């Protein structure tokens, strides 16, 4: 792996978190960016025609739990079988590359187990049968989640290497983390979890490392990713003063680049990234504009979609983007505390929600049925649930402790029932959204469960696509202050101390089991999860 840039990291991180301040833009070496990967390494996308029906159809407020489990199980089986026929072709193409010795580093174990799963599903009952519904295990929060394993030592190689979020792959075979050393790390789902041999679990180690040159603003998985088709295994990332990079999540190589330029023909960095649901387009957020690239055509050609037209619309840097899975629209949040809804067809503004957050938007998420939008901001204790059938109406809010500019993620399970979020105190809260009153009186929803996941800020939370697993990431920037000691000197690092209570920084990626504990090979610890000691 190439070395990671260490100098200027603190300043870059603060600039990345500045409210309403456009990024410092600089040209990169054109000769390096013009070189594209060979055609054999370019992603061969398998695009599907996804019918997005924008007119909202009224449905019951409380979806059937059994139906949700059946649909989730059906989606997982279709995902595995969709790319099954392309795998032999890809293996044949790469046989000449003499890279067989790297299979153990890029998810081969998960690949073999997924292949076995494909063979077993051939003899399984139909997706709509009661037996098939058992393939998806929903989350069970009648007791505190149990810690399975994690990664701690990986984030101690450099000083103050705190994490900045984590995201499961769409097929659930691996997870990617972001950290302050500007490296994306990919971890395979531990093989012991497939066989329920949890007593053999050890600390996780990354199988891939992808280093960016500066502070990573945002990153996301290709939504059609599946480990049975390596061509679909890639991650998009954006970093300060760099183009949008497409990383091969099978080998860690740089596949392609999307180069956005501003009105002065200067390369500019995207502050937010999000693939369209079918994966055919990549949406990138900038200051008062969204640029749309076609995934299969890397380069600088893109569609310009301004969010501010004739001094009307959404202002500020577009800090987060999310798509509705049911309707042809997407939402944009900005550091100016605004939220806008846009049409996928032409990018026209559908609605501009009232300004309710106290800080710039850092994360937003649609409910699976597309009728609710959840939003959260920096230095803002509220997560708001908006009713999109009545734009501007807040159904309820959820309280968490957020007292920094750091991006604190939250996530929903596949049914849309449970919303999970960490906070700056290391506590993970779980809310049951079905317990909220449907009349939209903006009540404060009480958490169903809270537990101490980390001793430091829990900034990332991600729920597994179909297993009762969740991942959390922790850490935050520590500010140093001059020491009161008379023995300290101005040029000594020991002259600066952290205003902490003596606890060591908790920079870690941790996996949690949130399902029923009924197996003979279950975790032996049945007590409440202890505070993690890094």
PABA-391381 format. One record per residue (C-alpha): x, y, z; residue in one letter; residue number from 0. Coordinates in nm, 2 decimals, always signed. Last residue first. Layout:
BEGIN
<r <X Y Z> "A" NUM>
...
//
This chain:
BEGIN
<r <-0.91 -0.05 +2.35> "X" 533>
<r <-1.13 -0.14 +2.65> "X" 532>
<r <-1.49 -0.17 +2.54> "X" 531>
<r <-1.75 -0.10 +2.81> "X" 530>
<r <-1.91 -0.42 +2.91> "X" 529>
<r <-2.21 -0.55 +2.72> "X" 528>
<r <-2.49 -0.66 +2.96> "X" 527>
<r <-2.45 -1.01 +3.07> "X" 526>
<r <-2.51 -1.32 +2.87> "X" 525>
<r <-2.15 -1.38 +2.77> "X" 524>
<r <-2.11 -1.74 +2.64> "X" 523>
<r <-2.19 -1.63 +2.28> "X" 522>
<r <-2.40 -1.89 +2.11> "X" 521>
<r <-2.28 -2.23 +1.99> "X" 520>
<r <-2.57 -2.41 +2.15> "X" 519>
<r <-2.80 -2.17 +1.96> "X" 518>
<r <-3.09 -1.98 +2.11> "X" 517>
<r <-2.98 -1.62 +2.16> "X" 516>
<r <-3.22 -1.42 +1.95> "X" 515>
<r <-3.07 -1.15 +1.74> "X" 514>
<r <-2.87 -0.83 +1.80> "X" 513>
<r <-2.51 -0.96 +1.77> "X" 512>
<r <-2.26 -0.67 +1.77> "X" 511>
<r <-1.95 -0.61 +1.55> "X" 510>
<r <-1.70 -0.35 +1.66> "X" 509>
<r <-1.47 -0.10 +1.48> "X" 508>
<r <-1.24 +0.08 +1.72> "X" 507>
<r <-1.08 +0.40 +1.83> "X" 506>
<r <-1.14 +0.43 +2.21> "X" 505>
<r <-0.90 +0.69 +2.33> "X" 504>
<r <-0.75 +0.61 +2.67> "X" 503>
<r <-0.94 +0.72 +2.98> "X" 502>
<r <-0.78 +0.97 +3.21> "X" 501>
<r <-1.08 +1.20 +3.25> "X" 500>
<r <-0.99 +1.39 +2.95> "X" 499>
<r <-0.86 +1.75 +2.89> "X" 498>
<r <-0.57 +1.63 +2.66> "X" 497>
<r <-0.22 +1.75 +2.74> "X" 496>
<r <+0.03 +1.97 +2.56> "X" 495>
<r <+0.37 +2.04 +2.71> "X" 494>
<r <+0.46 +1.68 +2.65> "X" 493>
<r <+0.50 +1.76 +2.28> "X" 492>
<r <+0.80 +1.98 +2.38> "X" 491>
<r <+0.88 +2.30 +2.21> "X" 490>
<r <+0.72 +2.53 +2.46> "X" 489>
<r <+0.88 +2.35 +2.76> "X" 488>
<r <+0.71 +2.17 +3.04> "X" 487>
<r <+0.87 +2.17 +3.39> "X" 486>
<r <+0.64 +2.44 +3.52> "X" 485>
<r <+0.34 +2.22 +3.47> "X" 484>
<r <+0.02 +2.40 +3.37> "X" 483>
<r <+0.01 +2.22 +3.04> "X" 482>
<r <-0.09 +2.39 +2.72> "X" 481>
<r <-0.41 +2.24 +2.56> "X" 480>
<r <-0.45 +1.96 +2.31> "X" 479>
<r <-0.77 +1.89 +2.12> "X" 478>
<r <-0.87 +1.53 +2.07> "X" 477>
<r <-1.06 +1.44 +1.74> "X" 476>
<r <-1.32 +1.17 +1.78> "X" 475>
<r <-1.34 +0.80 +1.81> "X" 474>
<r <-1.59 +0.51 +1.75> "X" 473>
<r <-1.73 +0.27 +1.50> "X" 472>
<r <-2.03 +0.05 +1.53> "X" 471>
<r <-2.14 -0.26 +1.34> "X" 470>
<r <-2.48 -0.44 +1.35> "X" 469>
<r <-2.58 -0.80 +1.31> "X" 468>
<r <-2.92 -0.96 +1.31> "X" 467>
<r <-2.85 -1.09 +0.95> "X" 466>
<r <-3.02 -0.96 +0.63> "X" 465>
<r <-2.86 -0.63 +0.53> "X" 464>
<r <-2.64 -0.58 +0.84> "X" 463>
<r <-2.72 -0.26 +1.03> "X" 462>
<r <-2.46 +0.02 +1.03> "X" 461>
<r <-2.37 +0.26 +1.31> "X" 460>
<r <-2.09 +0.52 +1.30> "X" 459>
<r <-1.99 +0.81 +1.52> "X" 458>
<r <-1.99 +0.64 +1.86> "X" 457>
<r <-1.79 +0.90 +2.05> "X" 456>
<r <-1.56 +0.75 +2.32> "X" 455>
<r <-1.60 +0.48 +2.59> "X" 454>
<r <-1.78 +0.26 +2.34> "X" 453>
<r <-2.11 +0.06 +2.31> "X" 452>
<r <-2.28 +0.17 +2.63> "X" 451>
<r <-2.64 +0.05 +2.59> "X" 450>
<r <-2.98 +0.22 +2.52> "X" 449>
<r <-3.31 +0.04 +2.44> "X" 448>
<r <-3.66 +0.13 +2.33> "X" 447>
<r <-3.57 +0.50 +2.30> "X" 446>
<r <-3.84 +0.76 +2.38> "X" 445>
<r <-4.00 +0.93 +2.09> "X" 444>
<r <-4.03 +1.31 +2.14> "X" 443>
<r <-4.37 +1.41 +2.00> "X" 442>
<r <-4.41 +1.62 +1.69> "X" 441>
<r <-4.79 +1.59 +1.69> "X" 440>
<r <-4.80 +1.39 +1.37> "X" 439>
<r <-5.12 +1.20 +1.41> "X" 438>
<r <-4.95 +0.86 +1.36> "X" 437>
<r <-4.84 +0.82 +1.72> "X" 436>
<r <-4.49 +0.67 +1.75> "X" 435>
<r <-4.47 +0.31 +1.86> "X" 434>
<r <-4.39 +0.19 +1.51> "X" 433>
<r <-4.07 +0.39 +1.51> "X" 432>
<r <-3.91 +0.16 +1.77> "X" 431>
<r <-3.60 +0.36 +1.87> "X" 430>
<r <-3.26 +0.21 +1.96> "X" 429>
<r <-2.99 +0.42 +2.12> "X" 428>
<r <-2.61 +0.36 +2.12> "X" 427>
<r <-2.41 +0.53 +2.39> "X" 426>
<r <-2.05 +0.63 +2.32> "X" 425>
<r <-2.09 +0.98 +2.49> "X" 424>
<r <-2.07 +1.16 +2.15> "X" 423>
<r <-2.38 +0.98 +2.03> "X" 422>
<r <-2.47 +0.66 +1.85> "X" 421>
<r <-2.78 +0.59 +1.64> "X" 420>
<r <-3.03 +0.31 +1.57> "X" 419>
<r <-3.37 +0.33 +1.40> "X" 418>
<r <-3.59 +0.02 +1.43> "X" 417>
<r <-3.90 -0.04 +1.23> "X" 416>
<r <-3.79 +0.03 +0.87> "X" 415>
<r <-3.82 -0.34 +0.79> "X" 414>
<r <-3.46 -0.36 +0.66> "X" 413>
<r <-3.32 -0.20 +0.98> "X" 412>
<r <-3.26 +0.17 +0.99> "X" 411>
<r <-2.93 +0.36 +1.03> "X" 410>
<r <-2.78 +0.66 +1.21> "X" 409>
<r <-2.45 +0.84 +1.14> "X" 408>
<r <-2.28 +1.10 +1.35> "X" 407>
<r <-2.08 +1.34 +1.14> "X" 406>
<r <-1.85 +1.54 +1.37> "X" 405>
<r <-1.94 +1.90 +1.43> "X" 404>
<r <-1.95 +1.83 +1.80> "X" 403>
<r <-2.21 +1.83 +2.08> "X" 402>
<r <-2.44 +1.54 +1.97> "X" 401>
<r <-2.63 +1.38 +2.25> "X" 400>
<r <-2.93 +1.20 +2.11> "X" 399>
<r <-3.30 +1.28 +2.11> "X" 398>
<r <-3.56 +1.14 +1.86> "X" 397>
<r <-3.82 +1.35 +1.69> "X" 396>
<r <-4.17 +1.29 +1.58> "X" 395>
<r <-4.41 +1.33 +1.28> "X" 394>
<r <-4.26 +1.65 +1.14> "X" 393>
<r <-4.48 +1.80 +0.87> "X" 392>
<r <-4.31 +2.00 +0.60> "X" 391>
<r <-4.41 +1.78 +0.32> "X" 390>
<r <-4.75 +1.61 +0.40> "X" 389>
<r <-4.71 +1.26 +0.23> "X" 388>
<r <-4.34 +1.31 +0.30> "X" 387>
<r <-4.39 +1.28 +0.68> "X" 386>
<r <-4.06 +1.40 +0.83> "X" 385>
<r <-3.89 +1.21 +1.11> "X" 384>
<r <-3.64 +1.44 +1.29> "X" 383>
<r <-3.32 +1.33 +1.46> "X" 382>
<r <-3.26 +1.58 +1.73> "X" 381>
<r <-2.95 +1.66 +1.95> "X" 380>
<r <-2.79 +1.90 +1.70> "X" 379>
<r <-2.43 +1.99 +1.71> "X" 378>
<r <-2.41 +1.87 +1.35> "X" 377>
<r <-2.73 +1.76 +1.19> "X" 376>
<r <-2.98 +1.47 +1.16> "X" 375>
<r <-3.26 +1.38 +0.91> "X" 374>
<r <-3.50 +1.10 +0.88> "X" 373>
<r <-3.74 +1.09 +0.58> "X" 372>
<r <-4.07 +0.91 +0.59> "X" 371>
<r <-4.30 +0.79 +0.31> "X" 370>
<r <-4.05 +0.60 +0.10> "X" 369>
<r <-4.17 +0.25 +0.21> "X" 368>
<r <-3.81 +0.16 +0.31> "X" 367>
<r <-3.77 +0.48 +0.52> "X" 366>
<r <-3.55 +0.74 +0.36> "X" 365>
<r <-3.22 +0.85 +0.53> "X" 364>
<r <-3.04 +1.17 +0.60> "X" 363>
<r <-2.70 +1.25 +0.74> "X" 362>
<r <-2.48 +1.56 +0.82> "X" 361>
<r <-2.72 +1.85 +0.79> "X" 360>
<r <-2.58 +2.18 +0.92> "X" 359>
<r <-2.67 +2.28 +1.27> "X" 358>
<r <-2.98 +2.39 +1.46> "X" 357>
<r <-3.22 +2.18 +1.26> "X" 356>
<r <-3.57 +2.29 +1.18> "X" 355>
<r <-3.55 +2.48 +0.85> "X" 354>
<r <-3.87 +2.41 +0.67> "X" 353>
<r <-3.86 +2.15 +0.39> "X" 352>
<r <-3.80 +2.26 +0.03> "X" 351>
<r <-4.02 +2.06 -0.20> "X" 350>
<r <-4.02 +1.92 -0.55> "X" 349>
<r <-3.71 +2.09 -0.69> "X" 348>
<r <-3.63 +1.98 -1.04> "X" 347>
<r <-3.35 +1.74 -1.08> "X" 346>
<r <-3.46 +1.63 -1.43> "X" 345>
<r <-3.58 +1.27 -1.39> "X" 344>
<r <-3.48 +1.20 -1.03> "X" 343>
<r <-3.71 +1.47 -0.90> "X" 342>
<r <-3.58 +1.66 -0.60> "X" 341>
<r <-3.66 +1.70 -0.23> "X" 340>
<r <-3.47 +1.97 -0.04> "X" 339>
<r <-3.34 +1.98 +0.32> "X" 338>
<r <-3.19 +2.30 +0.47> "X" 337>
<r <-2.95 +2.35 +0.76> "X" 336>
<r <-2.70 +2.57 +0.56> "X" 335>
<r <-2.46 +2.28 +0.57> "X" 334>
<r <-2.68 +2.11 +0.32> "X" 333>
<r <-2.92 +1.81 +0.30> "X" 332>
<r <-3.03 +1.66 -0.04> "X" 331>
<r <-3.32 +1.43 -0.09> "X" 330>
<r <-3.39 +1.20 -0.39> "X" 329>
<r <-3.70 +1.13 -0.60> "X" 328>
<r <-3.86 +0.87 -0.82> "X" 327>
<r <-4.05 +0.69 -0.55> "X" 326>
<r <-4.00 +0.35 -0.39> "X" 325>
<r <-3.63 +0.32 -0.29> "X" 324>
<r <-3.61 +0.69 -0.21> "X" 323>
<r <-3.26 +0.82 -0.26> "X" 322>
<r <-3.02 +0.99 -0.02> "X" 321>
<r <-2.77 +1.28 -0.04> "X" 320>
<r <-2.55 +1.44 +0.22> "X" 319>
<r <-2.34 +1.76 +0.25> "X" 318>
<r <-2.48 +1.97 -0.03> "X" 317>
<r <-2.28 +2.29 +0.04> "X" 316>
<r <-2.50 +2.59 +0.10> "X" 315>
<r <-2.83 +2.71 -0.05> "X" 314>
<r <-3.15 +2.53 -0.15> "X" 313>
<r <-3.39 +2.71 -0.38> "X" 312>
<r <-3.44 +3.06 -0.50> "X" 311>
<r <-3.18 +3.32 -0.59> "X" 310>
<r <-3.24 +3.28 -0.96> "X" 309>
<r <-3.18 +2.91 -0.94> "X" 308>
<r <-3.01 +2.75 -0.63> "X" 307>
<r <-3.00 +2.37 -0.63> "X" 306>
<r <-2.81 +2.36 -0.95> "X" 305>
<r <-2.82 +2.02 -1.14> "X" 304>
<r <-2.52 +1.99 -1.38> "X" 303>
<r <-2.50 +1.67 -1.58> "X" 302>
<r <-2.16 +1.51 -1.61> "X" 301>
<r <-1.87 +1.46 -1.85> "X" 300>
<r <-1.54 +1.48 -1.66> "X" 299>
<r <-1.42 +1.12 -1.69> "X" 298>
<r <-1.56 +0.78 -1.61> "X" 297>
<r <-1.85 +0.65 -1.83> "X" 296>
<r <-2.01 +0.34 -1.69> "X" 295>
<r <-2.12 +0.51 -1.37> "X" 294>
<r <-2.29 +0.80 -1.55> "X" 293>
<r <-2.21 +1.12 -1.36> "X" 292>
<r <-2.45 +1.36 -1.19> "X" 291>
<r <-2.34 +1.69 -1.05> "X" 290>
<r <-2.54 +1.85 -0.77> "X" 289>
<r <-2.51 +2.23 -0.71> "X" 288>
<r <-2.53 +2.49 -0.44> "X" 287>
<r <-2.18 +2.42 -0.32> "X" 286>
<r <-2.11 +2.06 -0.41> "X" 285>
<r <-2.29 +1.72 -0.39> "X" 284>
<r <-2.21 +1.43 -0.62> "X" 283>
<r <-2.47 +1.19 -0.76> "X" 282>
<r <-2.34 +0.87 -0.93> "X" 281>
<r <-2.56 +0.72 -1.20> "X" 280>
<r <-2.64 +0.37 -1.33> "X" 279>
<r <-2.64 +0.20 -0.98> "X" 278>
<r <-3.00 +0.10 -1.00> "X" 277>
<r <-3.08 +0.28 -0.67> "X" 276>
<r <-2.88 +0.59 -0.78> "X" 275>
<r <-2.54 +0.61 -0.63> "X" 274>
<r <-2.46 +0.86 -0.35> "X" 273>
<r <-2.17 +1.09 -0.28> "X" 272>
<r <-2.12 +1.40 -0.06> "X" 271>
<r <-1.86 +1.67 -0.03> "X" 270>
<r <-1.74 +1.64 -0.39> "X" 269>
<r <-1.39 +1.79 -0.46> "X" 268>
<r <-1.33 +2.05 -0.73> "X" 267>
<r <-1.10 +2.05 -1.03> "X" 266>
<r <-1.08 +2.40 -1.18> "X" 265>
<r <-1.24 +2.49 -1.50> "X" 264>
<r <-1.34 +2.83 -1.36> "X" 263>
<r <-1.71 +2.72 -1.36> "X" 262>
<r <-1.62 +2.42 -1.15> "X" 261>
<r <-1.48 +2.09 -1.26> "X" 260>
<r <-1.58 +1.74 -1.15> "X" 259>
<r <-1.33 +1.45 -1.24> "X" 258>
<r <-1.48 +1.10 -1.20> "X" 257>
<r <-1.20 +0.85 -1.16> "X" 256>
<r <-1.15 +0.49 -1.25> "X" 255>
<r <-1.05 +0.15 -1.12> "X" 254>
<r <-0.80 +0.23 -0.84> "X" 253>
<r <-0.69 -0.11 -0.70> "X" 252>
<r <-0.79 -0.26 -0.37> "X" 251>
<r <-0.81 -0.61 -0.51> "X" 250>
<r <-1.18 -0.71 -0.46> "X" 249>
<r <-1.32 -0.38 -0.35> "X" 248>
<r <-1.19 -0.21 -0.66> "X" 247>
<r <-1.19 +0.16 -0.58> "X" 246>
<r <-1.37 +0.43 -0.78> "X" 245>
<r <-1.22 +0.77 -0.71> "X" 244>
<r <-1.40 +1.10 -0.71> "X" 243>
<r <-1.15 +1.37 -0.80> "X" 242>
<r <-0.90 +1.51 -0.54> "X" 241>
<r <-0.86 +1.84 -0.36> "X" 240>
<r <-1.02 +1.70 -0.04> "X" 239>
<r <-1.15 +1.35 -0.07> "X" 238>
<r <-1.43 +1.17 -0.24> "X" 237>
<r <-1.49 +0.79 -0.24> "X" 236>
<r <-1.68 +0.54 -0.46> "X" 235>
<r <-1.65 +0.17 -0.37> "X" 234>
<r <-1.64 -0.13 -0.59> "X" 233>
<r <-1.74 -0.49 -0.61> "X" 232>
<r <-1.97 -0.52 -0.91> "X" 231>
<r <-1.70 -0.66 -1.14> "X" 230>
<r <-1.62 -0.92 -0.87> "X" 229>
<r <-1.95 -1.10 -0.93> "X" 228>
<r <-2.01 -1.35 -0.65> "X" 227>
<r <-1.92 -1.09 -0.40> "X" 226>
<r <-2.23 -0.89 -0.48> "X" 225>
<r <-2.25 -0.51 -0.53> "X" 224>
<r <-2.57 -0.38 -0.69> "X" 223>
<r <-2.57 -0.07 -0.47> "X" 222>
<r <-2.21 +0.03 -0.54> "X" 221>
<r <-2.08 +0.11 -0.20> "X" 220>
<r <-2.04 +0.47 -0.06> "X" 219>
<r <-1.78 +0.72 +0.05> "X" 218>
<r <-1.77 +1.08 +0.18> "X" 217>
<r <-1.54 +1.37 +0.27> "X" 216>
<r <-1.22 +1.18 +0.30> "X" 215>
<r <-0.94 +1.41 +0.42> "X" 214>
<r <-0.64 +1.39 +0.20> "X" 213>
<r <-0.44 +1.16 -0.04> "X" 212>
<r <-0.67 +0.86 -0.02> "X" 211>
<r <-0.55 +0.52 +0.08> "X" 210>
<r <-0.74 +0.20 +0.00> "X" 209>
<r <-0.66 -0.08 +0.25> "X" 208>
<r <-0.79 -0.44 +0.19> "X" 207>
<r <-0.82 -0.76 +0.39> "X" 206>
<r <-0.86 -0.57 +0.72> "X" 205>
<r <-0.79 -0.76 +1.04> "X" 204>
<r <-1.06 -0.87 +1.28> "X" 203>
<r <-0.98 -0.97 +1.65> "X" 202>
<r <-1.06 -1.34 +1.72> "X" 201>
<r <-1.38 -1.54 +1.71> "X" 200>
<r <-1.34 -1.91 +1.81> "X" 199>
<r <-1.62 -1.90 +2.07> "X" 198>
<r <-1.85 -1.78 +1.80> "X" 197>
<r <-1.86 -2.10 +1.61> "X" 196>
<r <-2.20 -2.02 +1.45> "X" 195>
<r <-2.09 -2.18 +1.12> "X" 194>
<r <-2.14 -1.86 +0.91> "X" 193>
<r <-2.03 -1.64 +1.20> "X" 192>
<r <-1.70 -1.82 +1.23> "X" 191>
<r <-1.61 -1.70 +0.88> "X" 190>
<r <-1.58 -1.34 +1.01> "X" 189>
<r <-1.75 -1.10 +0.77> "X" 188>
<r <-1.47 -0.97 +0.57> "X" 187>
<r <-1.31 -0.63 +0.65> "X" 186>
<r <-1.24 -0.35 +0.41> "X" 185>
<r <-1.04 -0.05 +0.52> "X" 184>
<r <-1.07 +0.30 +0.37> "X" 183>
<r <-0.76 +0.51 +0.46> "X" 182>
<r <-0.76 +0.88 +0.52> "X" 181>
<r <-0.55 +0.85 +0.84> "X" 180>
<r <-0.86 +0.99 +1.02> "X" 179>
<r <-1.06 +0.68 +0.96> "X" 178>
<r <-1.32 +0.53 +0.73> "X" 177>
<r <-1.45 +0.18 +0.76> "X" 176>
<r <-1.58 -0.08 +0.50> "X" 175>
<r <-1.78 -0.39 +0.58> "X" 174>
<r <-1.79 -0.73 +0.42> "X" 173>
<r <-2.02 -1.01 +0.30> "X" 172>
<r <-2.35 -0.83 +0.37> "X" 171>
<r <-2.46 -0.82 +0.00> "X" 170>
<r <-2.51 -0.44 +0.00> "X" 169>
<r <-2.17 -0.39 +0.17> "X" 168>
<r <-2.19 -0.28 +0.53> "X" 167>
<r <-2.09 +0.08 +0.61> "X" 166>
<r <-1.86 +0.23 +0.88> "X" 165>
<r <-1.80 +0.58 +1.02> "X" 164>
<r <-1.53 +0.83 +1.09> "X" 163>
<r <-1.28 +0.63 +1.30> "X" 162>
<r <-1.01 +0.79 +1.52> "X" 161>
<r <-0.64 +0.77 +1.43> "X" 160>
<r <-0.51 +1.00 +1.70> "X" 159>
<r <-0.15 +0.89 +1.65> "X" 158>
<r <-0.07 +0.63 +1.39> "X" 157>
<r <-0.04 +0.25 +1.43> "X" 156>
<r <-0.31 +0.24 +1.69> "X" 155>
<r <-0.61 +0.21 +1.45> "X" 154>
<r <-0.54 -0.15 +1.34> "X" 153>
<r <-0.50 -0.26 +1.70> "X" 152>
<r <-0.87 -0.22 +1.77> "X" 151>
<r <-1.07 -0.42 +1.53> "X" 150>
<r <-1.39 -0.60 +1.64> "X" 149>
<r <-1.55 -0.91 +1.78> "X" 148>
<r <-1.88 -1.04 +1.89> "X" 147>
<r <-2.03 -0.79 +2.14> "X" 146>
<r <-2.37 -0.89 +2.26> "X" 145>
<r <-2.67 -0.67 +2.20> "X" 144>
<r <-2.87 -0.58 +2.51> "X" 143>
<r <-3.19 -0.77 +2.56> "X" 142>
<r <-3.55 -0.75 +2.42> "X" 141>
<r <-3.39 -0.58 +2.13> "X" 140>
<r <-3.43 -0.86 +1.87> "X" 139>
<r <-3.33 -0.77 +1.52> "X" 138>
<r <-3.50 -0.97 +1.24> "X" 137>
<r <-3.36 -1.30 +1.11> "X" 136>
<r <-3.41 -1.34 +0.74> "X" 135>
<r <-3.39 -1.70 +0.61> "X" 134>
<r <-3.69 -1.80 +0.82> "X" 133>
<r <-3.92 -1.65 +0.56> "X" 132>
<r <-3.82 -1.92 +0.31> "X" 131>
<r <-3.99 -2.19 +0.52> "X" 130>
<r <-4.32 -1.99 +0.53> "X" 129>
<r <-4.34 -2.00 +0.14> "X" 128>
<r <-4.31 -1.68 -0.06> "X" 127>
<r <-3.95 -1.74 -0.17> "X" 126>
<r <-4.02 -2.09 -0.29> "X" 125>
<r <-3.86 -2.38 -0.11> "X" 124>
<r <-3.49 -2.46 -0.09> "X" 123>
<r <-3.31 -2.71 -0.31> "X" 122>
<r <-3.14 -2.45 -0.53> "X" 121>
<r <-3.07 -2.23 -0.23> "X" 120>
<r <-2.80 -2.48 -0.11> "X" 119>
<r <-2.59 -2.43 -0.42> "X" 118>
<r <-2.60 -2.06 -0.39> "X" 117>
<r <-2.51 -2.08 -0.02> "X" 116>
<r <-2.20 -2.28 -0.11> "X" 115>
<r <-2.10 -2.00 -0.35> "X" 114>
<r <-2.15 -1.76 -0.07> "X" 113>
<r <-1.92 -1.96 +0.15> "X" 112>
<r <-1.66 -1.97 -0.11> "X" 111>
<r <-1.68 -1.59 -0.17> "X" 110>
<r <-1.67 -1.51 +0.20> "X" 109>
<r <-1.35 -1.71 +0.23> "X" 108>
<r <-1.21 -1.55 -0.09> "X" 107>
<r <-1.27 -1.20 +0.04> "X" 106>
<r <-0.98 -1.01 -0.10> "X" 105>
<r <-0.67 -1.12 +0.09> "X" 104>
<r <-0.70 -1.50 +0.06> "X" 103>
<r <-0.75 -1.46 -0.32> "X" 102>
<r <-0.42 -1.28 -0.35> "X" 101>
<r <-0.21 -1.59 -0.45> "X" 100>
<r <-0.44 -1.64 -0.75> "X" 99>
<r <-0.32 -1.32 -0.90> "X" 98>
<r <-0.14 -1.46 -1.20> "X" 97>
<r <-0.31 -1.21 -1.44> "X" 96>
<r <-0.39 -1.48 -1.70> "X" 95>
<r <-0.65 -1.63 -1.47> "X" 94>
<r <-0.82 -1.30 -1.45> "X" 93>
<r <-1.04 -1.33 -1.76> "X" 92>
<r <-1.13 -1.69 -1.68> "X" 91>
<r <-1.24 -1.59 -1.33> "X" 90>
<r <-1.46 -1.32 -1.47> "X" 89>
<r <-1.63 -1.55 -1.72> "X" 88>
<r <-1.69 -1.81 -1.46> "X" 87>
<r <-1.86 -1.55 -1.23> "X" 86>
<r <-2.11 -1.41 -1.48> "X" 85>
<r <-2.39 -1.67 -1.44> "X" 84>
<r <-2.44 -1.62 -1.06> "X" 83>
<r <-2.49 -1.24 -1.08> "X" 82>
<r <-2.87 -1.24 -1.02> "X" 81>
<r <-2.88 -1.55 -0.80> "X" 80>
<r <-2.73 -1.39 -0.49> "X" 79>
<r <-2.93 -1.07 -0.51> "X" 78>
<r <-3.26 -1.26 -0.59> "X" 77>
<r <-3.20 -1.47 -0.27> "X" 76>
<r <-3.14 -1.16 -0.06> "X" 75>
<r <-3.45 -0.98 -0.20> "X" 74>
<r <-3.67 -1.28 -0.12> "X" 73>
<r <-3.55 -1.28 +0.24> "X" 72>
<r <-3.62 -0.91 +0.28> "X" 71>
<r <-3.97 -0.95 +0.13> "X" 70>
<r <-4.06 -1.24 +0.36> "X" 69>
<r <-3.93 -1.05 +0.67> "X" 68>
<r <-4.14 -0.75 +0.58> "X" 67>
<r <-4.45 -0.96 +0.52> "X" 66>
<r <-4.41 -1.12 +0.87> "X" 65>
<r <-4.37 -0.78 +1.03> "X" 64>
<r <-4.68 -0.64 +0.86> "X" 63>
<r <-4.64 -0.27 +0.80> "X" 62>
<r <-4.77 -0.02 +1.06> "X" 61>
<r <-4.88 +0.30 +0.90> "X" 60>
<r <-5.11 +0.12 +0.65> "X" 59>
<r <-5.06 +0.23 +0.29> "X" 58>
<r <-5.15 +0.54 +0.09> "X" 57>
<r <-5.01 +0.55 -0.25> "X" 56>
<r <-4.76 +0.82 -0.32> "X" 55>
<r <-4.73 +0.94 -0.68> "X" 54>
<r <-4.35 +0.90 -0.76> "X" 53>
<r <-4.35 +0.55 -0.90> "X" 52>
<r <-3.99 +0.45 -0.95> "X" 51>
<r <-3.98 +0.16 -1.20> "X" 50>
<r <-3.63 +0.01 -1.18> "X" 49>
<r <-3.50 -0.09 -1.52> "X" 48>
<r <-3.19 -0.30 -1.44> "X" 47>
<r <-2.83 -0.23 -1.50> "X" 46>
<r <-2.57 -0.50 -1.49> "X" 45>
<r <-2.25 -0.29 -1.49> "X" 44>
<r <-1.93 -0.41 -1.64> "X" 43>
<r <-1.69 -0.23 -1.42> "X" 42>
<r <-1.36 -0.13 -1.58> "X" 41>
<r <-1.08 -0.37 -1.51> "X" 40>
<r <-1.08 -0.54 -1.85> "X" 39>
<r <-1.08 -0.20 -2.02> "X" 38>
<r <-0.74 -0.13 -1.87> "X" 37>
<r <-0.74 +0.14 -1.60> "X" 36>
<r <-0.74 +0.50 -1.70> "X" 35>
<r <-0.45 +0.73 -1.72> "X" 34>
<r <-0.59 +1.09 -1.75> "X" 33>
<r <-0.56 +1.13 -1.38> "X" 32>
<r <-0.19 +1.10 -1.36> "X" 31>
<r <-0.13 +1.33 -1.65> "X" 30>
<r <-0.36 +1.59 -1.52> "X" 29>
<r <-0.17 +1.64 -1.20> "X" 28>
<r <-0.42 +1.78 -0.97> "X" 27>
<r <-0.58 +2.13 -0.99> "X" 26>
<r <-0.67 +2.29 -0.66> "X" 25>
<r <-0.99 +2.38 -0.48> "X" 24>
<r <-1.01 +2.47 -0.11> "X" 23>
<r <-1.35 +2.35 -0.01> "X" 22>
<r <-1.65 +2.59 +0.02> "X" 21>
<r <-1.72 +2.71 +0.38> "X" 20>
<r <-2.09 +2.68 +0.47> "X" 19>
<r <-2.01 +2.54 +0.81> "X" 18>
<r <-1.65 +2.42 +0.85> "X" 17>
<r <-1.62 +2.04 +0.89> "X" 16>
<r <-1.39 +1.97 +0.60> "X" 15>
<r <-1.18 +2.27 +0.70> "X" 14>
<r <-1.14 +2.12 +1.05> "X" 13>
<r <-1.03 +1.79 +0.90> "X" 12>
<r <-0.78 +1.95 +0.67> "X" 11>
<r <-0.63 +2.15 +0.95> "X" 10>
<r <-0.58 +1.84 +1.16> "X" 9>
<r <-0.43 +1.63 +0.87> "X" 8>
<r <-0.18 +1.89 +0.77> "X" 7>
<r <+0.10 +1.64 +0.74> "X" 6>
<r <+0.02 +1.27 +0.76> "X" 5>
<r <-0.02 +1.16 +0.39> "X" 4>
<r <-0.07 +0.79 +0.39> "X" 3>
<r <+0.20 +0.56 +0.24> "X" 2>
<r <+0.11 +0.35 -0.06> "X" 1>
<r <+0.00 +0.00 +0.00> "X" 0>
//
